[in-house]
């Protein structure tokens, strides 16, 4: 692994929210210790793209792919915009993220949409993430100065109703990630372009004589090129993600409405393999990489990484299933004016 600098933060947040210059060798490298525990964390660049930007979905355990359409549908399933009744709308969200650990990390999110006609809708969003002030040091611990790293993405989506009960959408995304602000020689801002493909289905039904609505949604987001922060040929995957799930809403009477929904998420990127090590714990070279004990080489193309993400876990099918995160949410509305929400999020 090539290192150009180390980053010192006032908390362990950097281990979660930022990416090393070569994340391909993260995960279960250490002689299978993590692998034996069935914990093999998948690391990607620009993880801020996966942070829930709105309070509604956050309250429901990050469930949103099939929730009723709203202004913040861009992050969860842009196809839902085609089912909104209003001609246009805007929203601004601000989240002081992990503020109990670090006081100056936050996420800002601006989104809006405009209906073209009864079938077509366009939408946009801007997501800005700042990691606060970061102190840089060299390998001996001498200060290299400080900076305020930030990342942002700009999205444009087109949603269209494909029938009375179904819609689809495509989204284009520009991603910019500057983790050094020019403070480190040899490091540069990372740039990527990505796209989303999504579908949404919603239909009135009757459940035990109670009027209801059944819906389901599916979205593959952040399908794009790898990103790099140096001139090195090695680059990191962005968080290409599959999100799918159903919802059912009960119209109890003219004032009371109750919904239940579930989301399943899986990153469509390579799972880190378990590398062979010598008696001293050092990785064993093998050509341009290192010798792999279990799993597959993560240095693959984007398409190969997506298709292989279902079968490349060192722990087999059990580990593949553990890579799926689950969200369950419930939402109660009174007169479409007051809402009470609860959610559960599970990650292995």
C-alpha positions as CSV (number, residue, x, y, z in Angstrom):
1,X,0.0,0.0,0.0
2,X,1.4,3.4,-1.0
3,X,1.0,6.1,1.6
4,X,1.5,9.8,1.0
5,X,0.3,11.2,4.3
6,X,-1.6,10.4,7.5
7,X,-4.7,12.2,8.7
8,X,-5.3,13.1,12.3
9,X,-8.9,13.9,13.4
10,X,-10.4,14.6,16.8
11,X,-12.3,11.3,16.6
12,X,-12.4,8.0,14.9
13,X,-14.8,9.4,12.3
14,X,-12.1,9.4,9.5
15,X,-12.0,5.6,9.7
16,X,-15.7,5.6,8.6
17,X,-16.3,8.6,6.4
18,X,-13.1,9.0,4.4
19,X,-11.2,6.7,2.2
20,X,-7.5,5.7,2.1
21,X,-5.4,6.3,-1.0
22,X,-5.7,2.6,-1.7
23,X,-8.9,1.0,-0.2
24,X,-8.5,-2.1,-2.3
25,X,-6.4,-3.7,0.4
26,X,-8.7,-3.0,3.3
27,X,-11.1,-5.4,4.9
28,X,-10.0,-8.9,5.8
29,X,-6.2,-8.6,5.1
30,X,-5.0,-9.4,8.6
31,X,-4.3,-13.1,8.3
32,X,-8.0,-14.0,8.2
33,X,-8.8,-12.7,11.7
34,X,-11.7,-10.6,10.4
35,X,-12.6,-13.3,7.9
36,X,-12.9,-16.0,10.6
37,X,-15.4,-13.7,12.4
38,X,-17.4,-13.3,9.3
39,X,-16.8,-9.6,9.4
40,X,-15.3,-8.3,6.2
41,X,-16.2,-4.6,5.7
42,X,-16.5,-3.4,2.2
43,X,-14.8,0.0,1.7
44,X,-15.6,2.5,-1.1
45,X,-14.7,6.0,-2.0
46,X,-17.1,8.9,-1.4
47,X,-19.3,7.1,1.2
48,X,-21.2,10.4,1.8
49,X,-23.3,9.5,-1.2
50,X,-25.0,6.8,1.0
51,X,-25.9,9.1,3.9
52,X,-29.7,9.6,4.3
53,X,-30.2,13.4,3.7
54,X,-33.7,13.8,5.0
55,X,-35.3,13.4,8.5
56,X,-38.3,11.4,7.2
57,X,-36.3,8.4,5.8
58,X,-33.9,8.7,8.7
59,X,-36.7,8.2,11.2
60,X,-37.8,5.1,9.3
61,X,-34.5,3.4,9.6
62,X,-33.3,4.6,6.2
63,X,-36.2,3.0,4.3
64,X,-37.2,5.0,1.3
65,X,-37.2,3.2,-2.0
66,X,-40.9,2.5,-1.8
67,X,-42.1,5.1,0.6
68,X,-44.8,7.5,-0.7
69,X,-43.4,10.0,-3.1
70,X,-42.0,13.2,-1.6
71,X,-39.6,16.1,-2.4
72,X,-36.6,14.1,-1.3
73,X,-37.2,11.1,-3.6
74,X,-34.0,11.9,-5.5
75,X,-31.8,10.1,-3.0
76,X,-34.0,7.0,-2.6
77,X,-35.9,6.5,-5.9
78,X,-36.2,9.3,-8.4
79,X,-39.0,7.4,-10.3
80,X,-41.3,8.4,-7.5
81,X,-41.3,12.0,-8.7
82,X,-43.6,11.0,-11.6
83,X,-46.4,10.3,-9.0
84,X,-46.2,13.7,-7.2
85,X,-49.3,15.8,-7.6
86,X,-47.9,19.3,-7.3
87,X,-46.3,21.0,-10.3
88,X,-43.1,21.9,-8.5
89,X,-41.4,21.9,-5.2
90,X,-38.1,22.5,-3.3
91,X,-36.5,21.4,-0.1
92,X,-33.4,22.2,1.9
93,X,-32.0,19.7,4.5
94,X,-29.1,20.3,7.0
95,X,-27.6,17.5,9.1
96,X,-24.9,18.0,11.8
97,X,-23.6,14.5,11.3
98,X,-22.1,12.6,14.2
99,X,-22.1,15.8,16.2
100,X,-21.5,14.0,19.5
101,X,-18.1,12.9,18.2
102,X,-17.0,15.8,16.0
103,X,-18.7,19.3,16.1
104,X,-17.9,20.5,12.5
105,X,-19.0,17.7,10.2
106,X,-22.2,18.3,8.4
107,X,-24.3,17.4,5.3
108,X,-26.3,19.9,3.3
109,X,-28.9,18.8,0.7
110,X,-30.9,20.9,-1.7
111,X,-33.4,19.3,-4.0
112,X,-36.3,20.3,-6.2
113,X,-38.5,19.1,-9.1
114,X,-40.7,20.5,-11.9
115,X,-43.5,18.6,-13.6
116,X,-43.4,18.9,-17.4
117,X,-46.8,17.4,-18.1
118,X,-48.9,14.6,-16.7
119,X,-46.3,12.0,-17.6
120,X,-42.9,13.6,-17.2
121,X,-41.0,15.3,-14.4
122,X,-37.5,16.6,-14.0
123,X,-35.6,17.0,-10.8
124,X,-32.2,18.1,-9.4
125,X,-30.3,17.9,-6.2
126,X,-27.0,19.2,-4.7
127,X,-25.4,17.3,-1.8
128,X,-22.5,18.9,0.0
129,X,-20.5,17.2,2.7
130,X,-17.8,18.8,4.8
131,X,-15.5,16.8,7.1
132,X,-14.5,19.8,9.2
133,X,-10.9,20.8,10.0
134,X,-8.3,18.1,9.4
135,X,-4.7,18.1,10.5
136,X,-2.2,16.5,8.2
137,X,1.1,14.9,9.4
138,X,3.9,13.0,7.7
139,X,5.0,9.5,8.7
140,X,7.0,10.9,11.6
141,X,4.1,12.9,13.0
142,X,5.4,16.3,11.9
143,X,2.6,18.7,10.9
144,X,1.9,19.4,7.2
145,X,-0.7,21.9,7.9
146,X,-4.5,21.7,8.1
147,X,-7.4,21.9,5.6
148,X,-11.2,21.5,5.5
149,X,-11.9,18.6,3.1
150,X,-15.2,18.6,1.4
151,X,-17.2,16.5,-1.2
152,X,-20.3,17.2,-3.2
153,X,-22.5,15.8,-5.9
154,X,-24.8,17.4,-8.4
155,X,-27.7,15.3,-9.8
156,X,-30.3,15.7,-12.6
157,X,-33.1,13.2,-13.1
158,X,-35.8,12.5,-15.6
159,X,-38.9,10.6,-14.4
160,X,-41.7,9.3,-16.5
161,X,-44.9,7.4,-15.9
162,X,-44.9,4.2,-18.0
163,X,-48.5,3.3,-17.1
164,X,-51.2,3.9,-14.6
165,X,-49.3,2.2,-11.8
166,X,-45.6,2.3,-12.8
167,X,-42.9,4.8,-13.5
168,X,-39.2,4.8,-14.3
169,X,-36.3,7.3,-14.0
170,X,-32.7,7.9,-15.1
171,X,-30.3,10.1,-13.2
172,X,-27.0,11.7,-14.1
173,X,-24.5,12.6,-11.3
174,X,-21.3,14.6,-11.1
175,X,-19.1,13.7,-8.0
176,X,-16.3,15.9,-6.7
177,X,-14.2,14.8,-3.7
178,X,-11.3,17.0,-2.3
179,X,-9.8,15.4,0.8
180,X,-6.5,17.4,0.9
181,X,-7.4,20.9,-0.4
182,X,-4.0,21.0,-2.1
183,X,-2.1,20.6,1.2
184,X,-0.3,17.3,0.2
185,X,2.1,17.0,-2.7
186,X,1.0,14.2,-5.1
187,X,-2.6,14.2,-3.9
188,X,-5.4,15.6,-5.9
189,X,-9.2,15.9,-5.9
190,X,-11.1,12.9,-7.2
191,X,-13.8,13.2,-9.9
192,X,-16.4,10.7,-11.0
193,X,-19.5,10.6,-13.2
194,X,-22.3,8.2,-12.3
195,X,-25.9,7.3,-13.2
196,X,-29.0,5.8,-11.5
197,X,-31.7,3.6,-12.9
198,X,-34.9,3.3,-10.9
199,X,-38.5,2.0,-11.1
200,X,-41.5,2.6,-8.9
201,X,-44.9,0.8,-8.8
202,X,-48.0,1.9,-6.8
203,X,-51.5,0.5,-7.0
204,X,-54.7,0.7,-4.9
205,X,-55.9,-2.5,-3.3
206,X,-58.2,-3.7,-0.6
207,X,-57.0,-5.5,2.5
208,X,-59.7,-7.1,4.7
209,X,-62.2,-4.5,3.5
210,X,-59.8,-1.7,4.3
211,X,-58.7,0.5,1.4
212,X,-55.0,0.3,1.0
213,X,-52.1,1.0,-1.4
214,X,-49.4,-1.5,-2.4
215,X,-46.1,-0.2,-3.7
216,X,-42.6,-1.4,-4.5
217,X,-39.5,0.3,-5.7
218,X,-36.1,-0.7,-7.0
219,X,-33.0,1.5,-7.8
220,X,-29.4,0.9,-8.8
221,X,-27.5,4.1,-7.9
222,X,-24.0,5.4,-8.5
223,X,-23.2,3.3,-11.6
224,X,-20.0,5.1,-12.5
225,X,-16.3,5.2,-13.0
226,X,-13.7,4.5,-10.3
227,X,-12.2,7.5,-8.5
228,X,-8.6,8.2,-7.6
229,X,-6.8,10.8,-5.5
230,X,-3.3,10.4,-7.0
231,X,-1.6,9.8,-10.3
232,X,-1.4,6.1,-9.4
233,X,-3.2,3.7,-11.8
234,X,-5.1,2.1,-8.9
235,X,-8.5,3.6,-8.3
236,X,-11.4,3.0,-5.8
237,X,-15.0,2.0,-6.5
238,X,-17.7,4.5,-5.7
239,X,-20.7,3.1,-3.7
240,X,-22.7,1.4,-6.5
241,X,-25.8,0.3,-4.6
242,X,-28.8,-1.9,-5.3
243,X,-31.9,-0.8,-3.2
244,X,-35.2,-2.7,-3.4
245,X,-38.3,-3.1,-1.2
246,X,-42.1,-3.0,-0.8
247,X,-44.6,-0.9,1.1
248,X,-48.3,-1.2,2.1
249,X,-50.4,1.8,3.3
250,X,-53.8,1.4,5.0
251,X,-56.3,4.2,4.8
252,X,-58.0,3.6,8.1
253,X,-60.5,6.4,7.6
254,X,-60.6,9.9,6.2
255,X,-58.0,11.2,8.8
256,X,-55.8,8.2,9.7
257,X,-53.3,6.5,7.5
258,X,-50.7,3.8,8.5
259,X,-47.8,2.5,6.3
260,X,-45.2,-0.2,6.7
261,X,-42.2,-0.6,4.4
262,X,-38.9,-2.6,4.1
263,X,-35.7,-1.8,2.2
264,X,-32.9,-4.2,1.2
265,X,-29.6,-2.7,0.2
266,X,-26.4,-4.3,-1.3
267,X,-23.2,-2.7,-2.5
268,X,-22.4,-3.8,-6.0
269,X,-18.7,-3.6,-5.6
270,X,-16.0,-6.2,-4.9
271,X,-15.7,-7.8,-1.5
272,X,-12.1,-7.6,-0.1
273,X,-10.4,-10.9,-0.3
274,X,-8.3,-12.7,2.4
275,X,-4.6,-12.3,1.4
276,X,-1.8,-14.8,2.1
277,X,0.9,-13.7,4.6
278,X,4.3,-15.0,5.4
279,X,5.5,-15.9,8.9
280,X,6.1,-12.3,9.8
281,X,2.6,-11.2,8.7
282,X,3.7,-9.5,5.5
283,X,1.7,-9.8,2.3
284,X,3.2,-12.1,-0.3
285,X,3.6,-10.4,-3.7
286,X,2.0,-12.0,-6.7
287,X,2.6,-10.2,-10.0
288,X,1.2,-6.7,-9.8
289,X,-0.7,-7.5,-6.6
290,X,-0.6,-9.9,-3.7
291,X,-1.3,-13.6,-3.3
292,X,-5.0,-14.3,-2.4
293,X,-6.0,-17.0,0.0
294,X,-9.8,-16.7,-0.3
295,X,-12.0,-14.6,-2.5
296,X,-11.2,-12.8,-5.8
297,X,-8.9,-10.0,-6.9
298,X,-10.8,-6.7,-6.2
299,X,-8.9,-4.8,-9.0
300,X,-11.6,-5.4,-11.6
301,X,-13.6,-3.2,-14.0
302,X,-16.8,-1.5,-12.9
303,X,-19.0,-4.0,-14.8
304,X,-17.0,-7.0,-13.6
305,X,-17.2,-5.6,-10.1
306,X,-20.9,-5.2,-10.2
307,X,-21.7,-8.6,-11.6
308,X,-19.1,-10.4,-9.4
309,X,-20.3,-8.7,-6.2
310,X,-22.9,-11.5,-5.7
311,X,-20.3,-14.3,-5.7
312,X,-16.9,-13.0,-4.6
313,X,-17.2,-13.0,-0.8
314,X,-14.5,-15.2,0.8
315,X,-17.0,-16.6,3.2
316,X,-19.4,-17.8,0.5
317,X,-23.1,-17.4,0.4
318,X,-23.3,-16.7,4.2
319,X,-21.1,-13.7,3.8
320,X,-22.9,-12.6,0.7
321,X,-26.2,-12.5,2.7
322,X,-24.5,-10.6,5.5
323,X,-23.5,-7.9,3.1
324,X,-27.3,-7.0,2.7
325,X,-28.4,-4.2,5.0
326,X,-32.1,-4.2,6.1
327,X,-34.3,-1.3,6.9
328,X,-37.9,-1.4,8.2
329,X,-40.1,1.6,8.7
330,X,-43.5,2.5,9.9
331,X,-45.3,5.8,9.4
332,X,-48.6,7.1,10.8
333,X,-50.3,10.2,9.3
334,X,-53.1,12.2,10.9
335,X,-55.0,14.3,8.3
336,X,-51.8,14.5,6.2
337,X,-50.7,17.2,8.7
338,X,-49.0,15.3,11.5
339,X,-46.8,12.3,11.3
340,X,-45.3,9.7,13.7
341,X,-42.5,7.5,12.4
342,X,-40.3,4.7,13.7
343,X,-37.6,2.6,12.0
344,X,-35.1,-0.2,12.4
345,X,-31.8,-0.5,10.6
346,X,-29.6,-3.7,10.6
347,X,-26.1,-4.1,9.3
348,X,-24.1,-7.2,10.0
